[in-house]
Amino acid sequence: MSQTKREQVISHIRYLRQELREMHLGIKEDDLFPEPGELRGLMAQLEALLELIDGNTKIQSNSEAA
């Protein structure tokens, strides 16, 4: 994985971890569930991360076949 993509993945994961921690604390301490929009935003971030990783995996598998 290129350094730039690795940094993007790390950035996505850090962001997601922070958001999930905040949601968990809200549920645990205040019994407040996240808004649907917040959940959709996290799902979009997970999709973007998956696309970034899958795109790189496909490139690697094609170069290995050559």
mmCIF file as Biopython writes it, N, C-alpha, C and O atoms, coordinates in Angstrom:
data_model
#
loop_
_atom_site.group_PDB
_atom_site.id
_atom_site.type_symbol
_atom_site.label_atom_id
_atom_site.label_alt_id
_atom_site.label_comp_id
_atom_site.label_asym_id
_atom_site.label_entity_id
_atom_site.label_seq_id
_atom_site.pdbx_PDB_ins_code
_atom_site.Cartn_x
_atom_site.Cartn_y
_atom_site.Cartn_z
_atom_site.occupancy
_atom_site.B_iso_or_equiv
_atom_site.auth_seq_id
_atom_site.auth_asym_id
_atom_site.pdbx_PDB_model_num
ATOM 1   N N  . MET A ? 1  ? 0.865   -1.170  0.000   1.0 0.0 1  A 1 
ATOM 2   C CA . MET A ? 1  ? 0.000   0.000   0.000   1.0 0.0 1  A 1 
ATOM 3   C C  . MET A ? 1  ? 0.912   1.234   0.000   1.0 0.0 1  A 1 
ATOM 4   O O  . MET A ? 1  ? 1.884   1.298   0.753   1.0 0.0 1  A 1 
ATOM 5   N N  . SER A ? 2  ? 0.596   2.178   -0.826  1.0 0.0 2  A 1 
ATOM 6   C CA . SER A ? 2  ? 1.421   3.377   -0.891  1.0 0.0 2  A 1 
ATOM 7   C C  . SER A ? 2  ? 1.309   4.158   0.417   1.0 0.0 2  A 1 
ATOM 8   O O  . SER A ? 2  ? 0.347   4.002   1.169   1.0 0.0 2  A 1 
ATOM 9   N N  . GLN A ? 3  ? 2.280   4.974   0.665   1.0 0.0 3  A 1 
ATOM 10  C CA . GLN A ? 3  ? 2.313   5.752   1.906   1.0 0.0 3  A 1 
ATOM 11  C C  . GLN A ? 3  ? 1.097   6.672   2.023   1.0 0.0 3  A 1 
ATOM 12  O O  . GLN A ? 3  ? 0.534   6.824   3.107   1.0 0.0 3  A 1 
ATOM 13  N N  . THR A ? 4  ? 0.695   7.282   0.911   1.0 0.0 4  A 1 
ATOM 14  C CA . THR A ? 4  ? -0.458  8.184   0.935   1.0 0.0 4  A 1 
ATOM 15  C C  . THR A ? 4  ? -1.730  7.424   1.293   1.0 0.0 4  A 1 
ATOM 16  O O  . THR A ? 4  ? -2.515  7.882   2.125   1.0 0.0 4  A 1 
ATOM 17  N N  . LYS A ? 5  ? -1.937  6.272   0.674   1.0 0.0 5  A 1 
ATOM 18  C CA . LYS A ? 5  ? -3.146  5.486   0.979   1.0 0.0 5  A 1 
ATOM 19  C C  . LYS A ? 5  ? -3.097  4.986   2.408   1.0 0.0 5  A 1 
ATOM 20  O O  . LYS A ? 5  ? -4.121  4.955   3.090   1.0 0.0 5  A 1 
ATOM 21  N N  . ARG A ? 6  ? -1.923  4.596   2.866   1.0 0.0 6  A 1 
ATOM 22  C CA . ARG A ? 6  ? -1.777  4.133   4.256   1.0 0.0 6  A 1 
ATOM 23  C C  . ARG A ? 6  ? -2.167  5.260   5.215   1.0 0.0 6  A 1 
ATOM 24  O O  . ARG A ? 6  ? -2.862  5.018   6.202   1.0 0.0 6  A 1 
ATOM 25  N N  . GLU A ? 7  ? -1.732  6.467   4.937   1.0 0.0 7  A 1 
ATOM 26  C CA . GLU A ? 7  ? -2.081  7.610   5.780   1.0 0.0 7  A 1 
ATOM 27  C C  . GLU A ? 7  ? -3.576  7.895   5.730   1.0 0.0 7  A 1 
ATOM 28  O O  . GLU A ? 7  ? -4.170  8.259   6.745   1.0 0.0 7  A 1 
ATOM 29  N N  . GLN A ? 8  ? -4.185  7.736   4.569   1.0 0.0 8  A 1 
ATOM 30  C CA . GLN A ? 8  ? -5.630  7.942   4.453   1.0 0.0 8  A 1 
ATOM 31  C C  . GLN A ? 8  ? -6.385  6.905   5.277   1.0 0.0 8  A 1 
ATOM 32  O O  . GLN A ? 8  ? -7.353  7.239   5.961   1.0 0.0 8  A 1 
ATOM 33  N N  . VAL A ? 9  ? -5.952  5.662   5.215   1.0 0.0 9  A 1 
ATOM 34  C CA . VAL A ? 9  ? -6.606  4.602   5.980   1.0 0.0 9  A 1 
ATOM 35  C C  . VAL A ? 9  ? -6.461  4.871   7.474   1.0 0.0 9  A 1 
ATOM 36  O O  . VAL A ? 9  ? -7.426  4.748   8.229   1.0 0.0 9  A 1 
ATOM 37  N N  . ILE A ? 10 ? -5.272  5.233   7.892   1.0 0.0 10 A 1 
ATOM 38  C CA . ILE A ? 10 ? -5.039  5.530   9.310   1.0 0.0 10 A 1 
ATOM 39  C C  . ILE A ? 10 ? -5.925  6.688   9.756   1.0 0.0 10 A 1 
ATOM 40  O O  . ILE A ? 10 ? -6.510  6.637   10.837  1.0 0.0 10 A 1 
ATOM 41  N N  . SER A ? 11 ? -6.027  7.719   8.943   1.0 0.0 11 A 1 
ATOM 42  C CA . SER A ? 11 ? -6.860  8.872   9.272   1.0 0.0 11 A 1 
ATOM 43  C C  . SER A ? 11 ? -8.321  8.473   9.393   1.0 0.0 11 A 1 
ATOM 44  O O  . SER A ? 11 ? -9.002  8.886   10.332  1.0 0.0 11 A 1 
ATOM 45  N N  . HIS A ? 12 ? -8.808  7.676   8.454   1.0 0.0 12 A 1 
ATOM 46  C CA . HIS A ? 12 ? -10.206 7.204   8.509   1.0 0.0 12 A 1 
ATOM 47  C C  . HIS A ? 12 ? -10.450 6.405   9.780   1.0 0.0 12 A 1 
ATOM 48  O O  . HIS A ? 12 ? -11.454 6.607   10.463  1.0 0.0 12 A 1 
ATOM 49  N N  . ILE A ? 13 ? -9.542  5.506   10.094  1.0 0.0 13 A 1 
ATOM 50  C CA . ILE A ? 13 ? -9.726  4.643   11.264  1.0 0.0 13 A 1 
ATOM 51  C C  . ILE A ? 13 ? -9.714  5.464   12.549  1.0 0.0 13 A 1 
ATOM 52  O O  . ILE A ? 13 ? -10.527 5.221   13.442  1.0 0.0 13 A 1 
ATOM 53  N N  . ARG A ? 14 ? -8.813  6.425   12.656  1.0 0.0 14 A 1 
ATOM 54  C CA . ARG A ? 14 ? -8.771  7.278   13.853  1.0 0.0 14 A 1 
ATOM 55  C C  . ARG A ? 14 ? -10.073 8.055   14.014  1.0 0.0 14 A 1 
ATOM 56  O O  . ARG A ? 14 ? -10.614 8.158   15.115  1.0 0.0 14 A 1 
ATOM 57  N N  . TYR A ? 15 ? -10.567 8.597   12.908  1.0 0.0 15 A 1 
ATOM 58  C CA . TYR A ? 15 ? -11.823 9.345   12.955  1.0 0.0 15 A 1 
ATOM 59  C C  . TYR A ? 15 ? -12.972 8.438   13.404  1.0 0.0 15 A 1 
ATOM 60  O O  . TYR A ? 15 ? -13.759 8.806   14.275  1.0 0.0 15 A 1 
ATOM 61  N N  . LEU A ? 16 ? -13.056 7.268   12.810  1.0 0.0 16 A 1 
ATOM 62  C CA . LEU A ? 16 ? -14.137 6.334   13.141  1.0 0.0 16 A 1 
ATOM 63  C C  . LEU A ? 16 ? -14.062 5.896   14.596  1.0 0.0 16 A 1 
ATOM 64  O O  . LEU A ? 16 ? -15.085 5.821   15.275  1.0 0.0 16 A 1 
ATOM 65  N N  . ARG A ? 17 ? -12.861 5.607   15.077  1.0 0.0 17 A 1 
ATOM 66  C CA . ARG A ? 17 ? -12.706 5.202   16.484  1.0 0.0 17 A 1 
ATOM 67  C C  . ARG A ? 17 ? -13.192 6.295   17.422  1.0 0.0 17 A 1 
ATOM 68  O O  . ARG A ? 17 ? -13.881 6.009   18.401  1.0 0.0 17 A 1 
ATOM 69  N N  . GLN A ? 18 ? -12.841 7.539   17.137  1.0 0.0 18 A 1 
ATOM 70  C CA . GLN A ? 18 ? -13.257 8.649   17.989  1.0 0.0 18 A 1 
ATOM 71  C C  . GLN A ? 18 ? -14.777 8.801   17.978  1.0 0.0 18 A 1 
ATOM 72  O O  . GLN A ? 18 ? -15.399 8.967   19.027  1.0 0.0 18 A 1 
ATOM 73  N N  . GLU A ? 19 ? -15.360 8.745   16.801  1.0 0.0 19 A 1 
ATOM 74  C CA . GLU A ? 19 ? -16.818 8.881   16.700  1.0 0.0 19 A 1 
ATOM 75  C C  . GLU A ? 19 ? -17.521 7.744   17.442  1.0 0.0 19 A 1 
ATOM 76  O O  . GLU A ? 19 ? -18.505 7.977   18.144  1.0 0.0 19 A 1 
ATOM 77  N N  . LEU A ? 20 ? -17.028 6.533   17.292  1.0 0.0 20 A 1 
ATOM 78  C CA . LEU A ? 20 ? -17.642 5.393   17.969  1.0 0.0 20 A 1 
ATOM 79  C C  . LEU A ? 20 ? -17.473 5.481   19.478  1.0 0.0 20 A 1 
ATOM 80  O O  . LEU A ? 20 ? -18.383 5.110   20.220  1.0 0.0 20 A 1 
ATOM 81  N N  . ARG A ? 21 ? -16.334 5.963   19.945  1.0 0.0 21 A 1 
ATOM 82  C CA . ARG A ? 21 ? -16.139 6.166   21.386  1.0 0.0 21 A 1 
ATOM 83  C C  . ARG A ? 21 ? -17.163 7.151   21.937  1.0 0.0 21 A 1 
ATOM 84  O O  . ARG A ? 21 ? -17.769 6.914   22.982  1.0 0.0 21 A 1 
ATOM 85  N N  . GLU A ? 22 ? -17.350 8.262   21.218  1.0 0.0 22 A 1 
ATOM 86  C CA . GLU A ? 22 ? -18.312 9.261   21.670  1.0 0.0 22 A 1 
ATOM 87  C C  . GLU A ? 22 ? -19.719 8.697   21.708  1.0 0.0 22 A 1 
ATOM 88  O O  . GLU A ? 22 ? -20.464 8.955   22.654  1.0 0.0 22 A 1 
ATOM 89  N N  . MET A ? 23 ? -20.091 7.935   20.701  1.0 0.0 23 A 1 
ATOM 90  C CA . MET A ? 23 ? -21.420 7.315   20.679  1.0 0.0 23 A 1 
ATOM 91  C C  . MET A ? 23 ? -21.567 6.329   21.826  1.0 0.0 23 A 1 
ATOM 92  O O  . MET A ? 23 ? -22.606 6.293   22.484  1.0 0.0 23 A 1 
ATOM 93  N N  . HIS A ? 24 ? -20.547 5.540   22.067  1.0 0.0 24 A 1 
ATOM 94  C CA . HIS A ? 24 ? -20.588 4.548   23.138  1.0 0.0 24 A 1 
ATOM 95  C C  . HIS A ? 24 ? -20.758 5.226   24.493  1.0 0.0 24 A 1 
ATOM 96  O O  . HIS A ? 24 ? -21.563 4.787   25.314  1.0 0.0 24 A 1 
ATOM 97  N N  . LEU A ? 25 ? -20.005 6.286   24.725  1.0 0.0 25 A 1 
ATOM 98  C CA . LEU A ? 25 ? -20.135 7.011   25.991  1.0 0.0 25 A 1 
ATOM 99  C C  . LEU A ? 25 ? -21.525 7.615   26.140  1.0 0.0 25 A 1 
ATOM 100 O O  . LEU A ? 25 ? -22.096 7.597   27.231  1.0 0.0 25 A 1 
ATOM 101 N N  . GLY A ? 26 ? -22.068 8.145   25.063  1.0 0.0 26 A 1 
ATOM 102 C CA . GLY A ? 26 ? -23.417 8.707   25.114  1.0 0.0 26 A 1 
ATOM 103 C C  . GLY A ? 26 ? -24.450 7.658   25.481  1.0 0.0 26 A 1 
ATOM 104 O O  . GLY A ? 26 ? -25.367 7.921   26.260  1.0 0.0 26 A 1 
ATOM 105 N N  . ILE A ? 27 ? -24.300 6.482   24.924  1.0 0.0 27 A 1 
ATOM 106 C CA . ILE A ? 27 ? -25.235 5.393   25.226  1.0 0.0 27 A 1 
ATOM 107 C C  . ILE A ? 27 ? -25.037 4.904   26.654  1.0 0.0 27 A 1 
ATOM 108 O O  . ILE A ? 27 ? -26.005 4.709   27.389  1.0 0.0 27 A 1 
ATOM 109 N N  . LYS A ? 28 ? -23.798 4.710   27.039  1.0 0.0 28 A 1 
ATOM 110 C CA . LYS A ? 28 ? -23.481 4.144   28.347  1.0 0.0 28 A 1 
ATOM 111 C C  . LYS A ? 28 ? -23.831 5.095   29.497  1.0 0.0 28 A 1 
ATOM 112 O O  . LYS A ? 28 ? -24.448 4.687   30.480  1.0 0.0 28 A 1 
ATOM 113 N N  . GLU A ? 29 ? -23.435 6.356   29.366  1.0 0.0 29 A 1 
ATOM 114 C CA . GLU A ? 29 ? -23.603 7.290   30.472  1.0 0.0 29 A 1 
ATOM 115 C C  . GLU A ? 29 ? -24.967 7.968   30.491  1.0 0.0 29 A 1 
ATOM 116 O O  . GLU A ? 29 ? -25.545 8.168   31.560  1.0 0.0 29 A 1 
ATOM 117 N N  . ASP A ? 30 ? -25.479 8.321   29.331  1.0 0.0 30 A 1 
ATOM 118 C CA . ASP A ? 30 ? -26.700 9.124   29.275  1.0 0.0 30 A 1 
ATOM 119 C C  . ASP A ? 30 ? -27.901 8.390   28.700  1.0 0.0 30 A 1 
ATOM 120 O O  . ASP A ? 30 ? -28.997 8.947   28.640  1.0 0.0 30 A 1 
ATOM 121 N N  . ASP A ? 31 ? -27.710 7.158   28.280  1.0 0.0 31 A 1 
ATOM 122 C CA . ASP A ? 31 ? -28.768 6.395   27.614  1.0 0.0 31 A 1 
ATOM 123 C C  . ASP A ? 31 ? -29.317 7.136   26.399  1.0 0.0 31 A 1 
ATOM 124 O O  . ASP A ? 31 ? -30.502 7.033   26.081  1.0 0.0 31 A 1 
ATOM 125 N N  . LEU A ? 32 ? -28.444 7.887   25.721  1.0 0.0 32 A 1 
ATOM 126 C CA . LEU A ? 32 ? -28.828 8.613   24.517  1.0 0.0 32 A 1 
ATOM 127 C C  . LEU A ? 32 ? -28.306 7.878   23.294  1.0 0.0 32 A 1 
ATOM 128 O O  . LEU A ? 32 ? -27.108 7.621   23.176  1.0 0.0 32 A 1 
ATOM 129 N N  . PHE A ? 33 ? -29.193 7.549   22.406  1.0 0.0 33 A 1 
ATOM 130 C CA . PHE A ? 33 ? -28.779 6.886   21.181  1.0 0.0 33 A 1 
ATOM 131 C C  . PHE A ? 33 ? -28.440 7.929   20.127  1.0 0.0 33 A 1 
ATOM 132 O O  . PHE A ? 33 ? -29.033 9.008   20.106  1.0 0.0 33 A 1 
ATOM 133 N N  . PRO A ? 34 ? -27.481 7.613   19.244  1.0 0.0 34 A 1 
ATOM 134 C CA . PRO A ? 34 ? -27.083 8.589   18.218  1.0 0.0 34 A 1 
ATOM 135 C C  . PRO A ? 34 ? -28.213 8.859   17.232  1.0 0.0 34 A 1 
ATOM 136 O O  . PRO A ? 34 ? -29.096 8.027   17.021  1.0 0.0 34 A 1 
ATOM 137 N N  . GLU A ? 35 ? -28.159 10.029  16.644  1.0 0.0 35 A 1 
ATOM 138 C CA . GLU A ? 35 ? -29.131 10.399  15.619  1.0 0.0 35 A 1 
ATOM 139 C C  . GLU A ? 35 ? -28.895 9.536   14.370  1.0 0.0 35 A 1 
ATOM 140 O O  . GLU A ? 35 ? -27.763 9.135   14.098  1.0 0.0 35 A 1 
ATOM 141 N N  . PRO A ? 36 ? -29.958 9.253   13.618  1.0 0.0 36 A 1 
ATOM 142 C CA . PRO A ? 36 ? -29.796 8.472   12.393  1.0 0.0 36 A 1 
ATOM 143 C C  . PRO A ? 36 ? -28.775 9.075   11.420  1.0 0.0 36 A 1 
ATOM 144 O O  . PRO A ? 36 ? -28.056 8.345   10.739  1.0 0.0 36 A 1 
ATOM 145 N N  . GLY A ? 37 ? -28.716 10.397  11.360  1.0 0.0 37 A 1 
ATOM 146 C CA . GLY A ? 37 ? -27.756 11.054  10.476  1.0 0.0 37 A 1 
ATOM 147 C C  . GLY A ? 37 ? -26.320 10.770  10.874  1.0 0.0 37 A 1 
ATOM 148 O O  . GLY A ? 37 ? -25.449 10.619  10.017  1.0 0.0 37 A 1 
ATOM 149 N N  . GLU A ? 38 ? -26.070 10.696  12.188  1.0 0.0 38 A 1 
ATOM 150 C CA . GLU A ? 38 ? -24.732 10.373  12.666  1.0 0.0 38 A 1 
ATOM 151 C C  . GLU A ? 38 ? -24.341 8.957   12.247  1.0 0.0 38 A 1 
ATOM 152 O O  . GLU A ? 38 ? -23.213 8.709   11.823  1.0 0.0 38 A 1 
ATOM 153 N N  . LEU A ? 39 ? -25.287 8.045   12.371  1.0 0.0 39 A 1 
ATOM 154 C CA . LEU A ? 39 ? -25.018 6.655   11.981  1.0 0.0 39 A 1 
ATOM 155 C C  . LEU A ? 39 ? -24.785 6.546   10.474  1.0 0.0 39 A 1 
ATOM 156 O O  . LEU A ? 39 ? -23.907 5.810   10.024  1.0 0.0 39 A 1 
ATOM 157 N N  . ARG A ? 40 ? -25.578 7.284   9.705   1.0 0.0 40 A 1 
ATOM 158 C CA . ARG A ? 40 ? -25.382 7.267   8.253   1.0 0.0 40 A 1 
ATOM 159 C C  . ARG A ? 40 ? -24.009 7.835   7.883   1.0 0.0 40 A 1 
ATOM 160 O O  . ARG A ? 40 ? -23.355 7.341   6.965   1.0 0.0 40 A 1 
ATOM 161 N N  . GLY A ? 41 ? -23.583 8.860   8.593   1.0 0.0 41 A 1 
ATOM 162 C CA . GLY A ? 41 ? -22.271 9.442   8.348   1.0 0.0 41 A 1 
ATOM 163 C C  . GLY A ? 41 ? -21.150 8.452   8.622   1.0 0.0 41 A 1 
ATOM 164 O O  . GLY A ? 41 ? -20.196 8.352   7.850   1.0 0.0 41 A 1 
ATOM 165 N N  . LEU A ? 42 ? -21.270 7.719   9.727   1.0 0.0 42 A 1 
ATOM 166 C CA . LEU A ? 42 ? -20.262 6.699   10.033  1.0 0.0 42 A 1 
ATOM 167 C C  . LEU A ? 42 ? -20.278 5.576   9.008   1.0 0.0 42 A 1 
ATOM 168 O O  . LEU A ? 42 ? -19.228 5.073   8.609   1.0 0.0 42 A 1 
ATOM 169 N N  . MET A ? 43 ? -21.466 5.187   8.587   1.0 0.0 43 A 1 
ATOM 170 C CA . MET A ? 43 ? -21.559 4.142   7.567   1.0 0.0 43 A 1 
ATOM 171 C C  . MET A ? 43 ? -20.908 4.606   6.263   1.0 0.0 43 A 1 
ATOM 172 O O  . MET A ? 43 ? -20.242 3.821   5.587   1.0 0.0 43 A 1 
ATOM 173 N N  . ALA A ? 44 ? -21.096 5.865   5.914   1.0 0.0 44 A 1 
ATOM 174 C CA . ALA A ? 44 ? -20.473 6.412   4.708   1.0 0.0 44 A 1 
ATOM 175 C C  . ALA A ? 44 ? -18.950 6.400   4.843   1.0 0.0 44 A 1 
ATOM 176 O O  . ALA A ? 44 ? -18.242 6.096   3.883   1.0 0.0 44 A 1 
ATOM 177 N N  . GLN A ? 45 ? -18.453 6.730   6.025   1.0 0.0 45 A 1 
ATOM 178 C CA . GLN A ? 45 ? -17.012 6.691   6.258   1.0 0.0 45 A 1 
ATOM 179 C C  . GLN A ? 45 ? -16.478 5.264   6.150   1.0 0.0 45 A 1 
ATOM 180 O O  . GLN A ? 45 ? -15.407 5.041   5.587   1.0 0.0 45 A 1 
ATOM 181 N N  . LEU A ? 46 ? -17.223 4.305   6.685   1.0 0.0 46 A 1 
ATOM 182 C CA . LEU A ? 46 ? -16.812 2.899   6.579   1.0 0.0 46 A 1 
ATOM 183 C C  . LEU A ? 46 ? -16.806 2.440   5.121   1.0 0.0 46 A 1 
ATOM 184 O O  . LEU A ? 46 ? -15.908 1.712   4.696   1.0 0.0 46 A 1 
ATOM 185 N N  . GLU A ? 47 ? -17.809 2.869   4.362   1.0 0.0 47 A 1 
ATOM 186 C CA . GLU A ? 47 ? -17.858 2.529   2.938   1.0 0.0 47 A 1 
ATOM 187 C C  . GLU A ? 47 ? -16.660 3.113   2.198   1.0 0.0 47 A 1 
ATOM 188 O O  . GLU A ? 47 ? -16.049 2.441   1.367   1.0 0.0 47 A 1 
ATOM 189 N N  . ALA A ? 48 ? -16.322 4.376   2.505   1.0 0.0 48 A 1 
ATOM 190 C CA . ALA A ? 48 ? -15.184 5.018   1.857   1.0 0.0 48 A 1 
ATOM 191 C C  . ALA A ? 48 ? -13.889 4.291   2.198   1.0 0.0 48 A 1 
ATOM 192 O O  . ALA A ? 48 ? -13.026 4.112   1.338   1.0 0.0 48 A 1 
ATOM 193 N N  . LEU A ? 49 ? -13.757 3.878   3.442   1.0 0.0 49 A 1 
ATOM 194 C CA . LEU A ? 49 ? -12.573 3.131   3.857   1.0 0.0 49 A 1 
ATOM 195 C C  . LEU A ? 49 ? -12.499 1.791   3.144   1.0 0.0 49 A 1 
ATOM 196 O O  . LEU A ? 49 ? -11.430 1.383   2.691   1.0 0.0 49 A 1 
ATOM 197 N N  . LEU A ? 50 ? -13.618 1.114   3.045   1.0 0.0 50 A 1 
ATOM 198 C CA . LEU A ? 50 ? -13.668 -0.166  2.352   1.0 0.0 50 A 1 
ATOM 199 C C  . LEU A ? 50 ? -13.311 -0.014  0.877   1.0 0.0 50 A 1 
ATOM 200 O O  . LEU A ? 50 ? -12.576 -0.836  0.330   1.0 0.0 50 A 1 
ATOM 201 N N  . GLU A ? 51 ? -13.823 1.023   0.234   1.0 0.0 51 A 1 
ATOM 202 C CA . GLU A ? 51 ? -13.498 1.267   -1.172  1.0 0.0 51 A 1 
ATOM 203 C C  . GLU A ? 51 ? -12.012 1.561   -1.345  1.0 0.0 51 A 1 
ATOM 204 O O  . GLU A ? 51 ? -11.388 1.096   -2.299  1.0 0.0 51 A 1 
ATOM 205 N N  . LEU A ? 52 ? -11.453 2.325   -0.430  1.0 0.0 52 A 1 
ATOM 206 C CA . LEU A ? 52 ? -10.029 2.641   -0.493  1.0 0.0 52 A 1 
ATOM 207 C C  . LEU A ? 52 ? -9.194  1.374   -0.375  1.0 0.0 52 A 1 
ATOM 208 O O  . LEU A ? 52 ? -8.231  1.181   -1.116  1.0 0.0 52 A 1 
ATOM 209 N N  . ILE A ? 53 ? -9.571  0.521   0.557   1.0 0.0 53 A 1 
ATOM 210 C CA . ILE A ? 53 ? -8.828  -0.725  0.760   1.0 0.0 53 A 1 
ATOM 211 C C  . ILE A ? 53 ? -9.066  -1.694  -0.389  1.0 0.0 53 A 1 
ATOM 212 O O  . ILE A ? 53 ? -8.116  -2.291  -0.897  1.0 0.0 53 A 1 
ATOM 213 N N  . ASP A ? 54 ? -10.318 -1.861  -0.809  1.0 0.0 54 A 1 
ATOM 214 C CA . ASP A ? 54 ? -10.627 -2.777  -1.914  1.0 0.0 54 A 1 
ATOM 215 C C  . ASP A ? 54 ? -9.960  -2.339  -3.208  1.0 0.0 54 A 1 
ATOM 216 O O  . ASP A ? 54 ? -9.453  -3.174  -3.956  1.0 0.0 54 A 1 
ATOM 217 N N  . GLY A ? 55 ? -9.955  -1.055  -3.478  1.0 0.0 55 A 1 
ATOM 218 C CA . GLY A ? 55 ? -9.312  -0.554  -4.686  1.0 0.0 55 A 1 
ATOM 219 C C  . GLY A ? 55 ? -7.839  -0.899  -4.701  1.0 0.0 55 A 1 
ATOM 220 O O  . GLY A ? 55 ? -7.297  -1.275  -5.741  1.0 0.0 55 A 1 
ATOM 221 N N  . ASN A ? 56 ? -7.193  -0.776  -3.568  1.0 0.0 56 A 1 
ATOM 222 C CA . ASN A ? 56 ? -5.779  -1.090  -3.475  1.0 0.0 56 A 1 
ATOM 223 C C  . ASN A ? 56 ? -5.551  -2.597  -3.583  1.0 0.0 56 A 1 
ATOM 224 O O  . ASN A ? 56 ? -4.574  -3.026  -4.196  1.0 0.0 56 A 1 
ATOM 225 N N  . THR A ? 57 ? -6.428  -3.398  -3.003  1.0 0.0 57 A 1 
ATOM 226 C CA . THR A ? 57 ? -6.297  -4.851  -3.054  1.0 0.0 57 A 1 
ATOM 227 C C  . THR A ? 57 ? -6.421  -5.343  -4.492  1.0 0.0 57 A 1 
ATOM 228 O O  . THR A ? 57 ? -5.674  -6.228  -4.912  1.0 0.0 57 A 1 
ATOM 229 N N  . LYS A ? 58 ? -7.365  -4.772  -5.254  1.0 0.0 58 A 1 
ATOM 230 C CA . LYS A ? 58 ? -7.542  -5.187  -6.642  1.0 0.0 58 A 1 
ATOM 231 C C  . LYS A ? 58 ? -6.302  -4.873  -7.467  1.0 0.0 58 A 1 
ATOM 232 O O  . LYS A ? 58 ? -5.904  -5.671  -8.316  1.0 0.0 58 A 1 
ATOM 233 N N  . ILE A ? 59 ? -5.692  -3.722  -7.227  1.0 0.0 59 A 1 
ATOM 234 C CA . ILE A ? 59 ? -4.484  -3.345  -7.946  1.0 0.0 59 A 1 
ATOM 235 C C  . ILE A ? 59 ? -3.358  -4.317  -7.613  1.0 0.0 59 A 1 
ATOM 236 O O  . ILE A ? 59 ? -2.637  -4.758  -8.507  1.0 0.0 59 A 1 
ATOM 237 N N  . GLN A ? 60 ? -3.202  -4.652  -6.340  1.0 0.0 60 A 1 
ATOM 238 C CA . GLN A ? 60 ? -2.159  -5.589  -5.930  1.0 0.0 60 A 1 
ATOM 239 C C  . GLN A ? 60 ? -2.376  -6.961  -6.533  1.0 0.0 60 A 1 
ATOM 240 O O  . GLN A ? 60 ? -1.422  -7.579  -7.007  1.0 0.0 60 A 1 
ATOM 241 N N  . SER A ? 61 ? -3.611  -7.458  -6.530  1.0 0.0 61 A 1 
ATOM 242 C CA . SER A ? 61 ? -3.872  -8.787  -7.056  1.0 0.0 61 A 1 
ATOM 243 C C  . SER A ? 61 ? -3.636  -8.841  -8.564  1.0 0.0 61 A 1 
ATOM 244 O O  . SER A ? 61 ? -3.181  -9.863  -9.079  1.0 0.0 61 A 1 
ATOM 245 N N  . ASN A ? 62 ? -3.937  -7.762  -9.273  1.0 0.0 62 A 1 
ATOM 246 C CA . ASN A ? 62 ? -3.662  -7.720  -10.712 1.0 0.0 62 A 1 
ATOM 247 C C  . ASN A ? 62 ? -2.171  -7.718  -10.996 1.0 0.0 62 A 1 
ATOM 248 O O  . ASN A ? 62 ? -1.724  -8.374  -11.937 1.0 0.0 62 A 1 
ATOM 249 N N  . SER A ? 63 ? -1.389  -6.991  -10.198 1.0 0.0 63 A 1 
ATOM 250 C CA . SER A ? 63 ? 0.051   -6.945  -10.428 1.0 0.0 63 A 1 
ATOM 251 C C  . SER A ? 63 ? 0.702   -8.263  -10.045 1.0 0.0 63 A 1 
ATOM 252 O O  . SER A ? 63 ? 1.715   -8.637  -10.636 1.0 0.0 63 A 1 
ATOM 253 N N  . GLU A ? 64 ? 0.152   -8.973  -9.078  1.0 0.0 64 A 1 
ATOM 254 C CA . GLU A ? 64 ? 0.701   -10.280 -8.700  1.0 0.0 64 A 1 
ATOM 255 C C  . GLU A ? 64 ? 0.450   -11.294 -9.788  1.0 0.0 64 A 1 
ATOM 256 O O  . GLU A ? 64 ? 1.266   -12.195 -9.984  1.0 0.0 64 A 1 
ATOM 257 N N  . ALA A ? 65 ? -0.671  -11.176 -10.514 1.0 0.0 65 A 1 
ATOM 258 C CA . ALA A ? 65 ? -1.004  -12.143 -11.565 1.0 0.0 65 A 1 
ATOM 259 C C  . ALA A ? 65 ? -0.081  -11.979 -12.772 1.0 0.0 65 A 1 
ATOM 260 O O  . ALA A ? 65 ? 0.107   -12.924 -13.538 1.0 0.0 65 A 1 
ATOM 261 N N  . ALA A ? 66 ? 0.489   -10.804 -12.944 1.0 0.0 66 A 1 
ATOM 262 C CA . ALA A ? 66 ? 1.348   -10.535 -14.108 1.0 0.0 66 A 1 
ATOM 263 C C  . ALA A ? 66 ? 2.716   -11.141 -14.003 1.0 0.0 66 A 1 
ATOM 264 O O  . ALA A ? 66 ? 3.530   -10.988 -14.914 1.0 0.0 66 A 1 
#
